[in-house]
Amino acid sequence: MIKWILILLIVAAVAGLLGLGRISGIAMTGAKILIAIVLILFLLAVLGIIAIA
């Protein structure tokens, strides 16, 4: 999933440099959503490990 986040961030950066604001915004929104999902999964894993210990 980290790979997809990096791809979307690169697409957003390139589109922004080329003046394609709408495509850049869509790619950035997708990256933000994936980052939120990764953070939630990470927190659940950490809390689960702490609860087991």
TIPA-676976 format. One record per atom (N, C-alpha, C): residue number from 1; atom name; x, y, z. Coordinates in nm, 4 decimals, decimal comma. Layout:
   k  a       px       py       pz
 NUM CA        X        Y        Z
...
//
This chain:
   k  a       px       py       pz
   1  N   0,0817  -0,1182   0,0000
   1 CA   0,0000   0,0000   0,0000
   1  C   0,0872   0,1260   0,0000
   2  N   0,2033   0,1155   0,0614
   2 CA   0,2957   0,2293   0,0612
   2  C   0,3388   0,2616  -0,0819
   3  N   0,3521   0,1573  -0,1632
   3 CA   0,3905   0,1774  -0,3035
   3  C   0,2849   0,2607  -0,3763
   4  N   0,1575   0,2316  -0,3510
   4 CA   0,0495   0,3074  -0,4144
   4  C   0,0496   0,4531  -0,3686
   5  N   0,0787   0,4749  -0,2408
   5 CA   0,0845   0,6122  -0,1895
   5  C   0,1945   0,6899  -0,2604
   6  N   0,3114   0,6294  -0,2738
   6 CA   0,4220   0,6975  -0,3413
   6  C   0,3909   0,7239  -0,4878
   7  N   0,3273   0,6282  -0,5548
   7 CA   0,2903   0,6477  -0,6951
   7  C   0,1933   0,7645  -0,7080
   8  N   0,0928   0,7700  -0,6212
   8 CA  -0,0047   0,8786  -0,6278
   8  C   0,0585   1,0135  -0,5977
   9  N   0,1532   1,0166  -0,5034
   9 CA   0,2206   1,1427  -0,4733
   9  C   0,3060   1,1894  -0,5911
  10  N   0,3717   1,0957  -0,6587
  10 CA   0,4517   1,1324  -0,7757
  10  C   0,3613   1,1820  -0,8886
  11  N   0,2493   1,1130  -0,9099
  11 CA   0,1545   1,1571  -1,0129
  11  C   0,1029   1,2969  -0,9807
  12  N   0,0714   1,3227  -0,8541
  12 CA   0,0218   1,4542  -0,8144
  12  C   0,1280   1,5612  -0,8368
  13  N   0,2531   1,5307  -0,8054
  13 CA   0,3605   1,6287  -0,8236
  13  C   0,3832   1,6594  -0,9711
  14  N   0,3864   1,5559  -1,0534
  14 CA   0,4090   1,5770  -1,1965
  14  C   0,2917   1,6521  -1,2586
  15  N   0,1708   1,6141  -1,2223
  15 CA   0,0530   1,6824  -1,2763
  15  C   0,0498   1,8281  -1,2314
  16  N   0,0911   1,8532  -1,1080
  16 CA   0,0964   1,9909  -1,0602
  16  C   0,1986   2,0738  -1,1360
  17  N   0,3129   2,0140  -1,1664
  17 CA   0,4154   2,0859  -1,2420
  17  C   0,3705   2,1139  -1,3858
  18  N   0,2892   2,0243  -1,4412
  18 CA   0,2420   2,0424  -1,5775
  18  C   0,1171   2,1302  -1,5861
  19  N   0,0665   2,1737  -1,4714
  19 CA  -0,0494   2,2613  -1,4711
  19  C  -0,1825   2,1888  -1,4780
  20  N  -0,1842   2,0614  -1,4476
  20 CA  -0,3078   1,9836  -1,4484
  20  C  -0,3617   1,9741  -1,3057
  21  N  -0,4259   2,0798  -1,2625
  21 CA  -0,4687   2,0910  -1,1234
  21  C  -0,5706   1,9879  -1,0810
  22  N  -0,6649   1,9565  -1,1694
  22 CA  -0,7704   1,8615  -1,1325
  22  C  -0,7125   1,7221  -1,1117
  23  N  -0,6256   1,6787  -1,2017
  23 CA  -0,5634   1,5457  -1,1885
  23  C  -0,4742   1,5422  -1,0650
  24  N  -0,4043   1,6516  -1,0405
  24 CA  -0,3191   1,6601  -0,9224
  24  C  -0,4022   1,6491  -0,7946
  25  N  -0,5151   1,7172  -0,7924
  25 CA  -0,6023   1,7115  -0,6747
  25  C  -0,6596   1,5735  -0,6512
  26  N  -0,6986   1,5063  -0,7586
  26 CA  -0,7533   1,3711  -0,7450
  26  C  -0,6468   1,2750  -0,6924
  27  N  -0,5259   1,2843  -0,7459
  27 CA  -0,4176   1,1967  -0,7009
  27  C  -0,3817   1,2254  -0,5554
  28  N  -0,3814   1,3531  -0,5176
  28 CA  -0,3487   1,3881  -0,3798
  28  C  -0,4573   1,3398  -0,2835
  29  N  -0,5827   1,3487  -0,3246
  29 CA  -0,6917   1,2992  -0,2405
  29  C  -0,6809   1,1481  -0,2212
  30  N  -0,6492   1,0768  -0,3280
  30 CA  -0,6303   0,9326  -0,3162
  30  C  -0,5163   0,8976  -0,2234
  31  N  -0,4070   0,9729  -0,2325
  31 CA  -0,2930   0,9486  -0,1440
  31  C  -0,3303   0,9771   0,0011
  32  N  -0,4066   1,0830   0,0255
  32 CA  -0,4487   1,1148   0,1631
  32  C  -0,5366   1,0047   0,2212
  33  N  -0,6267   0,9519   0,1397
  33 CA  -0,7143   0,8443   0,1872
  33  C  -0,6325   0,7199   0,2213
  34  N  -0,5376   0,6850   0,1352
  34 CA  -0,4538   0,5672   0,1624
  34  C  -0,3656   0,5883   0,2851
  35  N  -0,3153   0,7104   0,3038
  35 CA  -0,2348   0,7390   0,4230
  35  C  -0,3196   0,7227   0,5489
  36  N  -0,4433   0,7693   0,5443
  36 CA  -0,5321   0,7537   0,6601
  36  C  -0,5581   0,6071   0,6902
  37  N  -0,5796   0,5268   0,5857
  37 CA  -0,6030   0,3836   0,6056
  37  C  -0,4799   0,3169   0,6666
  38  N  -0,3618   0,3520   0,6160
  38 CA  -0,2382   0,2932   0,6689
  38  C  -0,2184   0,3319   0,8149
  39  N  -0,2442   0,4570   0,8492
  39 CA  -0,2282   0,5006   0,9884
  39  C  -0,3259   0,4287   1,0809
  40  N  -0,4493   0,4119   1,0370
  40 CA  -0,5473   0,3415   1,1201
  40  C  -0,5059   0,1962   1,1398
  41  N  -0,4622   0,1300   1,0337
  41 CA  -0,4173  -0,0087   1,0470
  41  C  -0,2952  -0,0198   1,1378
  42  N  -0,2047   0,0766   1,1274
  42 CA  -0,0861   0,0760   1,2128
  42  C  -0,1248   0,0919   1,3595
  43  N  -0,2149   0,1868   1,3869
  43 CA  -0,2572   0,2071   1,5257
  43  C  -0,3294   0,0853   1,5807
  44  N  -0,4113   0,0219   1,4996
  44 CA  -0,4786  -0,0991   1,5456
  44  C  -0,3784  -0,2103   1,5750
  45  N  -0,2767  -0,2225   1,4934
  45 CA  -0,1738  -0,3248   1,5167
  45  C  -0,0972  -0,2958   1,6450
  46  N  -0,0613  -0,1692   1,6650
  46 CA   0,0140  -0,1328   1,7854
  46  C  -0,0709  -0,1560   1,9097
  47  N  -0,1949  -0,1145   1,9074
  47 CA  -0,2812  -0,1334   2,0236
  47  C  -0,3088  -0,2805   2,0477
  48  N  -0,3181  -0,3575   1,9431
  48 CA  -0,3381  -0,5012   1,9582
  48  C  -0,2181  -0,5688   2,0214
  49  N  -0,0991  -0,5272   1,9814
  49 CA   0,0240  -0,5843   2,0378
  49  C   0,0364  -0,5465   2,1845
  50  N   0,0042  -0,4232   2,2185
  50 CA   0,0115  -0,3785   2,3576
  50  C  -0,0901  -0,4545   2,4425
  51  N  -0,2104  -0,4783   2,3897
  51 CA  -0,3134  -0,5491   2,4649
  51  C  -0,2738  -0,6948   2,4880
  52  N  -0,2055  -0,7575   2,3924
  52 CA  -0,1617  -0,8959   2,4086
  52  C  -0,0517  -0,9054   2,5134
  53  N   0,0387  -0,8095   2,5146
  53 CA   0,1510  -0,8124   2,6089
  53  C   0,0992  -0,7777   2,7460
//
